[in-house]
Amino acid sequence: MLLLLLPPGAPLRDPHTGAMLGNSPFMNSLIVTIALVFLVCGAAYGIGAGTMQGSADVIAAMTKAIGGLSGLILLLLVISQFLAYFNYTSMATLGAVALSDALSHVNLDPTWLLLAFVIVTLLLDVIITGAVAKWALFAPLFIPLLMRLHVLPDAVLAAYRVADSPVNAITPLNAYFAMIVAFCQRYQDDAGVGTVIALMLPYVVLIAAIWTILLLAWQLLGLPWGL
């Protein structure tokens, strides 16, 4: 691997810039490289320990490992279909636009507007989990809208950060949610999506409430949001 990567003009470097990182064959094949490293180390350990006698034993061990992930693979399949339908229907975008229009027609104090924006973000976080992608959608809609209603962009960003993360622990559309369910099943065989949501819901409510109170207190005290 080092010979394929370190020398100038090595095959795993970017053919145009010679860089090792970025859009290079090394980075594009990193998952395969890591898988090969684990495969070689696992096979070497099995042969050294005497638990593997040939390629059939290696394949059997790999099959057993993949079999343990069958539930995770099924959940990822279902989640991918949900995400595809959401993207196809633009449901998340339409929901954000509709909620922003509703806020623009309500004559509220900036503090109440921040609270309303936190609630909107919490609701939409159930179907849009990517922080950067969601902010790219929200910023052009809500920052101009709330600026017209005398809310600083810094305060809008702070409110977004307060509301963005708590719901990620309970939404099945989170990219890591299926993995969390799979880990939970190691300790509780009958655990499922509902089990994880029930366990995490009290933490979600508590964290969201405390952070929202801190946000509103900061706004009411007139403290600066940042430079």
For each residue, the residues with C-beta under 8 A, 3 or more apart:
1: 4 5 12 33
2: 5 6
3: 6 7 10
4: 1 10 11 12
5: 1 2 10 12 13 20 26
6: 2 3 10
7: 3 10
8: 13 18
9: 13 18
10: 3 4 5 6 7 13
11: 4 25
12: 1 4 5 20 24 25 26 29
13: 5 8 9 10 18 19 20 24 25 26
14: 17 18 19 20 22 23 24 25
15:
16:
17: 14 22
18: 8 9 13 14
19: 13 14 22 24
20: 5 12 13 14 24 26 27
21: 24 26 27
22: 14 17 19 27
23: 14 27 28
24: 12 13 14 19 20 21 27 28
25: 11 12 13 14 28 29
26: 5 12 13 20 21 29 30 33
27: 20 21 22 23 24 30
28: 23 24 25
29: 12 25 26 32 33
30: 26 27 33 34
31: 34 35
32: 29 35 36
33: 1 26 29 30 36 37
34: 30 31 37 38
35: 31 32 38 39
36: 32 33 39 40
37: 33 34 40 41
38: 34 35 41 42
39: 35 36 42 43 58 62
40: 36 37 43 44
41: 37 38 44 45
42: 38 39 45 46 58 61
43: 39 40 46 47 52 58
44: 40 41 47 48
45: 41 42 48 49
46: 42 43 49 51 52 57 58 61
47: 43 44 50 52 53
48: 44 45
49: 45 46 52
50: 47
51: 46 57
52: 43 46 47 49 57 58 61
53: 47 56 57
54: 57 58
55: 58 59
56: 53 59 60
57: 46 51 52 53 54 60 61
58: 39 42 43 46 52 54 55 61 62
59: 55 56 62 63
60: 56 57 63 64
61: 42 46 52 57 58 64 65
62: 39 58 59 65 66
63: 59 60 66 67
64: 60 61 67 68
65: 61 62 68 69
66: 62 63 69 70
67: 63 64 70
68: 64 65
69: 65 66 72 73 182
70: 66 67 73 74
71: 74 75 181 182 185
72: 69 75 76 178 179 181 182
73: 69 70 76 77
74: 70 71 77 78
75: 71 72 78 79 177 178 181 182 193
76: 72 73 79 80 178
77: 73 74 80 81
78: 74 75 81 82
79: 75 76 82 83 172 173 175 177 178
80: 76 77 83 84
81: 77 78 84 85
82: 78 79 85 86 172 173
83: 79 80 86 87 173
84: 80 81 87 88
85: 81 82 88 89 91
86: 82 83 89 91 92 127 173
87: 83 84 90
88: 84 85
89: 85 86
90: 87 93 94
91: 85 86 94 95 127
92: 86 95 96 124 127 128 137
93: 90 96 97 137
94: 90 91 97 98
95: 91 92 98 99 124 127
96: 92 93 99 100 120 124 137 138 141
97: 93 94 100 101 141
98: 94 95 101 102
99: 95 96 102 103 120 123 124
100: 96 97 103 104 120 141 142 145
101: 97 98 104 105
102: 98 99 105 106
103: 99 100 106 108 113 116 117 120 142 145 146 149
104: 100 101 145 148 149
105: 101 102
106: 102 103 116
107:
108: 103 112 113 116 149
109: 112 113
110: 113 114 146 149 150 151 155 219
111: 114 115 216 219 220
112: 108 109 115 116
113: 103 108 109 110 116 117 146 149 151
114: 110 111 117 118 151 155 156 159 215 216 219
115: 111 112 118 119 212 216
116: 103 106 108 112 113 119 120
117: 103 113 114 120 121 142 146 156 159 160 163
118: 114 115 121 122 159 162 163 212 215
119: 115 116 122 123 163
120: 96 99 100 103 116 117 123 124
121: 117 118 124 125 134 138 159 160 163 164
122: 118 119 125 163 166 167 208
123: 99 119 120 126
124: 92 95 96 99 120 121 127 128 134
125: 121 122 128 129 134 163 164 166 167 168 171
126: 123 167 171 173
127: 86 91 92 95 124 171 173
128: 92 124 125 133 134 137 173
129: 125 134 168 171 173 174 175
130: 133 134
131: 134 135 164 165
132: 135 136
133: 128 130 136 137
134: 121 124 125 128 129 130 131 137 138 164
135: 131 132 138 139 160 164
136: 132 133 139 140
137: 92 93 96 128 133 134 140 141
138: 96 121 134 135 141 142 160
139: 135 136 142 143
140: 136 137 143 144
141: 96 97 100 137 138 144 145
142: 100 103 117 138 139 145 146 156
143: 139 140 146 147 153 156
144: 140 141 147 148
145: 100 103 104 141 142 148 149
146: 103 110 113 117 142 143 149 151 153 155 156
147: 143 144 150 151 152 153
148: 104 144 145
149: 103 104 108 110 113 145 146
150: 110 147
151: 110 113 114 146 147 155 156
152: 147 155 156 225
153: 143 146 147 156 157
154: 157 158 225 226
155: 110 114 146 151 152 158 159 219 225
156: 114 117 142 143 146 151 152 153 159 160
157: 153 154 160 161 225
158: 154 155 161 162 215 218 225
159: 114 117 118 121 155 156 162 163 215
160: 117 121 135 138 156 157 163 164
161: 157 158 164 165
162: 118 158 159 208 211 212 214 215
163: 117 118 119 121 122 125 159 160 166 167 208 211 212
164: 121 125 131 134 135 160 161 168
165: 131 161 168
166: 122 125 163 169 203 204 207 208 211
167: 122 125 126 163 170 171 204 208
168: 125 129 164 165 171 174
169: 166 174 200 203 204
170: 167 196 197 200 201 204
171: 125 126 127 129 167 168 174 177
172: 79 82 177 178 193
173: 79 82 83 86 126 127 128 129 177
174: 129 168 169 171 177
175: 79 129
176: 179 180
177: 75 79 171 172 173 174 180 181 193 196
178: 72 75 76 79 172 181 182
179: 72 176 182 183
180: 176 177 183 184 196
181: 71 72 75 177 178 184 185 191 192 193 195 196
182: 69 71 72 75 178 179 185 186
183: 179 180 186 187
184: 180 181 187 188 191 195 196 199
185: 71 181 182 188 189 191
186: 182 183
187: 183 184 191
188: 184 185 191 195
189: 185
190: 195
191: 181 184 185 187 188 195 196
192: 181 195 196
193: 75 172 177 181 196 197
194: 197 198
195: 181 184 188 190 191 192 198 199
196: 170 177 180 181 184 191 192 193 199 200
197: 170 193 194 200 201
198: 194 195 201
199: 184 195 196
200: 169 170 196 197 203 204
201: 170 197 198 204 205
202: 205 206
203: 166 169 200 206 207
204: 166 167 169 170 200 201 207 208
205: 201 202 208 209
206: 202 203 209 210
207: 166 203 204 210 211
208: 122 162 163 166 167 204 205 211 212
209: 205 206 212 213
210: 206 207 213 214
211: 162 163 166 207 208 214 215
212: 115 118 162 163 208 209 215 216
213: 209 210 216 217
214: 162 210 211 217 218
215: 114 118 158 159 162 211 212 218 219
216: 111 114 115 212 213 219 220
217: 213 214 220 221
218: 158 214 215 221 223 225
219: 110 111 114 155 215 216 222
220: 111 216 217
221: 217 218
222: 219
223: 218
224: 227
225: 152 154 155 157 158 218
226: 154
227: 224
